[in-house]
Amino acid sequence: MEEKNGKERFFSVELGSKSDLKNVSLANGGHGENVLVEGTIGGLRTARFAEGVVLEVVGSRGVLRINVAENEIGRKEVESE
């Protein structure tokens, strides 16, 4: 296991409803609507845009992906759909 030296990348995802989940496995069943997922992907290996529309952050223990276009990064506000 990697030493925790302040270089690990942590993440959290908070959703307002379980219906916003595509796929998840939980060890403990809960009855609330909110969902919070927290963890670490370890030390940063790479961060890049795949095909210009998916930000992919690769760590020593996992990968975090989000579909956000390169030109959306840095905007103060993103228009809602």
C-alpha positions in Angstrom: 0.0 0.0 0.0 1.2 3.5 -0.8 2.4 5.7 2.0 0.0 8.6 2.7 2.3 11.5 2.0 -0.1 14.2 1.0 0.2 13.4 -2.7 -2.8 11.1 -3.0 -5.8 12.4 -4.9 -9.1 12.1 -3.0 -12.6 12.4 -4.6 -16.1 12.7 -3.5 -19.4 12.5 -5.4 -22.7 13.6 -3.8 -26.0 13.0 -5.5 -29.4 14.2 -4.5 -31.1 10.9 -5.3 -30.3 7.2 -5.7 -32.1 7.5 -9.0 -29.1 9.4 -10.4 -26.9 6.4 -10.0 -26.1 4.3 -13.0 -24.4 1.4 -11.2 -23.2 1.0 -7.6 -22.5 -1.8 -5.1 -23.0 -1.0 -1.4 -22.1 -3.3 1.5 -24.5 -1.5 3.9 -28.1 -0.9 2.9 -29.4 2.6 3.6 -32.9 4.0 3.3 -32.0 7.7 2.7 -32.2 9.3 -0.7 -28.8 11.1 -0.7 -25.8 9.2 -1.9 -22.2 10.1 -0.9 -19.2 8.3 -2.3 -15.7 9.2 -1.1 -12.3 7.5 -1.7 -8.8 7.9 -3.0 -7.4 7.0 -6.4 -3.8 7.1 -4.9 -0.9 9.1 -6.3 -1.5 10.9 -9.6 -0.1 9.1 -12.6 -1.8 11.1 -15.5 -4.6 13.5 -16.1 -5.9 13.9 -19.7 -8.9 14.5 -21.9 -9.9 11.4 -23.8 -11.4 12.4 -27.2 -11.7 16.0 -25.8 -14.9 15.1 -23.9 -13.9 12.9 -21.0 -11.6 14.1 -18.3 -9.7 11.0 -17.1 -7.6 11.2 -13.9 -5.5 8.1 -13.4 -4.0 7.3 -10.0 -2.0 4.4 -8.6 -5.2 2.9 -7.1 -7.9 3.8 -9.6 -9.3 6.0 -12.3 -11.8 8.8 -12.1 -13.7 9.8 -15.3 -16.2 12.5 -16.0 -17.7 13.6 -19.3 -16.8 17.3 -19.3 -15.4 19.0 -22.5 -12.0 20.6 -22.4 -13.5 24.0 -23.3 -15.9 23.8 -20.3 -13.0 23.8 -17.8 -12.4 27.2 -16.2 -15.9 28.6 -16.9 -17.4 30.3 -13.9 -20.9 29.0 -14.8 -22.1 26.3 -17.0 -25.5 26.7 -18.5 -28.1 24.2 -17.2 -29.8 22.0 -19.7 
